[in-house]
Amino acid sequence: MGDTGIKPKFSVEKAHKAQLYLSHRIIFEDKLPRKIRFVAGVDVAYVNGMSIGAVAVLDYDSLRLIESQVALCKTSFPYVPTLLSFREIPSAVLCARKLKTQPDVYLIDGQGFAHPYRCGFASHLGLVIRKPTIGVAKSRLFGEVESAEIEKDVAFLRHKNEVVGAVVTTKRGCKPVYVSVGHMVSLKTAIKIVKHCTRNHCIPEPILKAHEIAATEKRKIHIVSATTKEQ
């Protein structure tokens, strides 16, 4: 499959089969250091046929920004529901590999195991870079929300008899986020980390910072493009 885990040409059916294959390689146990020092957020933006990958590394205790990286590449895969990871993986991998500070865990703006084919962007990226990852999505893609809470502000997201993730209300009065295992982390720990990394917004700080960095880069490209057209 190559460095990014995808082939140049394949059908939707083959992509779904690849996701199912990759899902069997997901590790649902904590492979984290005893003390987490650095946490990263990952986001991808799009402009003019380009993908902008952004990674922000924060100090885990203070949530202070330590390092950020961006990477641009041609968007080679169209938007297809349930196959977002194939579209976002290339730029995300490129900027993750540019980091000098190695995160202990990555928070991904997207689904992990809570996916119809059990391998969303967070899981796919974790498997490619071989790092612990957590999916933090703003909307529910898969599974039913249980009515009973397992702890304060947390309910399981279940498909039939299988727990695929959790619905976490990180901030009272705001919409919940949908947390699922990406790779090399348990759901219990994933929930704990997401809660710890949330401050004044329902979205965890590392993802907010990555989104801000990607949006800034996108605006720069817009300005350059507009200036070039005027000339």
matplotlib code that plots the C-alpha trace (Angstrom):
import matplotlib.pyplot as plt

x = [0.0, 3.0, 3.9, 0.4, -1.5, -3.3, -3.0, -3.1, -6.2, -8.9, -12.6, -14.8, -15.5, -11.7, -11.3, -13.9, -12.3, -9.0, -10.6, -12.0, -8.6, -6.9, -9.5, -8.2, -4.8, -6.2, -4.8, -7.4, -5.0, -3.0, 0.4, 1.2, 4.0, 3.2, 3.1, 1.9, 4.1, 2.9, -0.4, -1.1, -4.1, -4.6, -6.8, -6.9, -8.3, -8.8, -8.2, -7.7, -7.4, -4.8, -4.9, -3.5, -2.5, -1.9, -0.5, -0.2, 1.8, 0.8, 2.2, -0.2, -0.4, -0.6, -1.9, 0.6, 1.6, 5.1, 5.3, 3.3, 3.8, 1.8, 2.1, 0.5, -0.1, -2.4, -5.8, -5.8, -8.9, -12.5, -14.8, -16.6, -18.7, -17.0, -13.7, -12.6, -9.3, -8.0, -8.5, -6.8, -4.1, -1.4, -1.1, -1.6, 1.2, 3.5, 3.2, 3.4, 6.7, 8.0, 7.6, 10.7, 8.7, 7.2, 3.6, 2.7, -0.9, -2.7, -6.3, -7.8, -10.6, -12.6, -13.8, -11.8, -13.4, -16.9, -17.1, -19.2, -16.1, -14.4, -11.5, -12.0, -9.3, -8.1, -7.5, -6.1, -3.6, -2.6, -1.8, 0.2, 2.3, 2.3, 1.3, -1.6, -4.5, -8.0, -11.0, -12.9, -15.7, -18.3, -21.1, -22.2, -21.5, -22.1, -23.7, -26.6, -26.4, -27.3, -29.7, -27.9, -24.7, -21.6, -20.3, -21.0, -21.6, -20.5, -22.7, -21.7, -22.0, -23.0, -23.7, -25.8, -23.8, -20.5, -19.3, -17.8, -17.2, -18.6, -20.7, -18.9, -20.4, -17.1, -18.8, -22.3, -24.8, -22.8, -23.2, -21.2, -18.3, -18.1, -15.0, -13.6, -10.4, -8.0, -5.1, -3.0, -5.3, -8.3, -11.7, -11.6, -8.2, -9.4, -12.3, -10.1, -7.6, -10.3, -11.8, -8.4, -7.7, -10.9, -11.0, -13.3, -14.8, -16.5, -13.6, -10.3, -7.6, -5.1, -7.7, -8.8, -5.2, -4.6, -7.8, -6.6, -3.3, -4.9, -7.3, -4.5, -2.6, -5.7, -6.2, -2.6, -3.1, -6.4, -4.5, -1.7, -4.1, -6.1, -3.0, -1.7, -5.0, -5.0, -1.5]
y = [0.0, 2.3, 4.9, 6.5, 3.2, 3.8, 2.7, 5.2, 3.6, 1.4, 1.1, 2.1, -1.6, -2.3, 0.7, -0.7, -4.1, -2.4, -0.7, -4.0, -5.5, -2.6, -2.7, -6.1, -4.6, -1.9, -2.3, -1.4, -1.5, 1.5, 1.7, 5.0, 6.2, 6.2, 10.0, 11.7, 14.7, 15.8, 15.6, 16.5, 17.6, 16.8, 18.5, 18.8, 21.7, 22.0, 24.7, 24.9, 21.2, 21.0, 19.3, 21.2, 18.9, 20.5, 19.1, 21.0, 19.6, 20.8, 20.2, 17.8, 19.4, 23.1, 22.6, 25.2, 25.0, 23.5, 22.9, 23.0, 21.7, 22.0, 20.0, 20.6, 18.0, 17.6, 16.2, 12.9, 11.3, 12.6, 13.1, 9.8, 9.2, 6.6, 6.9, 10.3, 8.8, 8.0, 11.7, 13.0, 10.5, 11.8, 15.4, 14.3, 11.8, 14.3, 16.9, 14.3, 13.2, 16.7, 17.0, 17.4, 16.9, 13.4, 13.3, 10.5, 10.5, 12.2, 13.5, 13.3, 15.4, 12.4, 8.9, 6.0, 2.6, 4.2, 3.7, 1.4, -0.4, 0.0, 2.1, 5.8, 8.5, 8.2, 4.5, 4.6, 7.3, 5.6, 2.4, 4.2, 6.3, 3.6, 5.9, 6.1, 7.9, 8.9, 9.8, 12.9, 13.6, 16.4, 14.2, 10.6, 8.4, 5.0, 3.3, 4.1, 6.2, 4.3, 6.2, 5.3, 7.1, 5.0, 8.0, 11.7, 13.2, 9.9, 7.3, 4.4, 4.4, 0.8, -1.2, -4.3, -5.9, -4.1, -0.9, 1.2, 4.5, 7.0, 10.2, 12.7, 16.0, 17.9, 21.2, 21.7, 23.4, 22.3, 19.5, 16.3, 14.9, 11.3, 9.6, 6.3, 4.3, 5.2, 2.9, 1.8, 3.2, 2.0, 3.7, 4.5, 6.2, 8.0, 9.5, 10.6, 12.3, 14.1, 15.4, 16.6, 18.4, 20.3, 23.8, 26.7, 24.9, 21.5, 20.5, 19.5, 22.2, 20.2, 19.8, 23.5, 24.6, 22.3, 23.6, 27.2, 26.5, 24.8, 27.7, 30.2, 28.4, 28.2, 31.9, 32.5, 30.4, 32.2, 35.6, 34.4, 32.9, 36.1, 38.3, 36.0, 36.3, 40.1, 40.3]
z = [0.0, 0.3, 2.9, 3.1, 3.2, -0.1, -3.7, -6.6, -8.1, -6.5, -6.3, -3.3, -2.7, -2.5, -0.2, 2.2, 2.1, 3.0, 5.9, 7.2, 6.9, 8.7, 11.5, 12.6, 13.3, 15.7, 19.2, 21.9, 24.8, 26.2, 24.6, 26.3, 28.6, 32.3, 32.1, 29.0, 28.1, 24.7, 23.0, 19.3, 17.4, 13.7, 11.1, 7.3, 5.2, 1.5, -1.0, -4.8, -5.2, -2.4, 1.0, 4.0, 6.8, 10.2, 13.4, 16.7, 19.6, 23.0, 26.5, 28.1, 31.5, 30.5, 26.9, 25.8, 22.1, 21.7, 18.0, 14.8, 11.3, 8.1, 4.9, 1.5, -1.2, -4.1, -3.2, -5.0, -3.6, -4.0, -1.1, -0.5, 2.6, 4.9, 3.0, 4.3, 5.7, 2.2, 1.3, 4.5, 5.2, 2.8, 4.1, 7.7, 7.5, 5.8, 8.5, 11.3, 10.0, 10.0, 13.8, 16.0, 19.2, 19.2, 20.7, 23.0, 21.6, 18.7, 18.8, 15.4, 14.0, 12.7, 13.5, 14.8, 15.4, 15.4, 11.7, 9.5, 8.4, 11.8, 10.5, 10.2, 9.8, 13.4, 13.2, 9.7, 10.7, 13.9, 12.0, 9.3, 11.8, 14.5, 17.2, 19.7, 18.2, 19.4, 17.1, 18.2, 15.8, 15.9, 14.5, 14.8, 11.9, 13.3, 16.3, 18.6, 21.7, 24.9, 27.1, 30.3, 31.2, 32.1, 34.0, 34.3, 30.8, 29.1, 27.3, 25.2, 21.4, 20.5, 17.4, 18.3, 21.1, 20.3, 22.0, 19.2, 21.0, 23.5, 23.4, 25.6, 26.8, 27.4, 28.1, 29.6, 27.3, 24.2, 21.7, 22.7, 20.8, 19.6, 20.9, 19.7, 19.8, 17.0, 17.7, 20.7, 23.4, 25.3, 25.1, 28.8, 28.5, 25.3, 27.1, 30.0, 27.6, 25.6, 28.9, 30.1, 26.9, 26.8, 28.2, 27.0, 23.9, 23.4, 21.1, 22.7, 22.5, 20.4, 17.6, 17.9, 17.5, 14.5, 12.9, 13.5, 11.9, 8.9, 8.5, 8.6, 5.9, 3.8, 4.0, 3.0, -0.1, -0.9, -0.7, -2.9, -5.4, -5.6, -6.0, -8.8, -10.7, -10.3, -11.8]

ax = plt.figure().add_subplot(projection="3d")
ax.plot(x, y, z, "-o")
ax.set_aspect("equal")
plt.show()
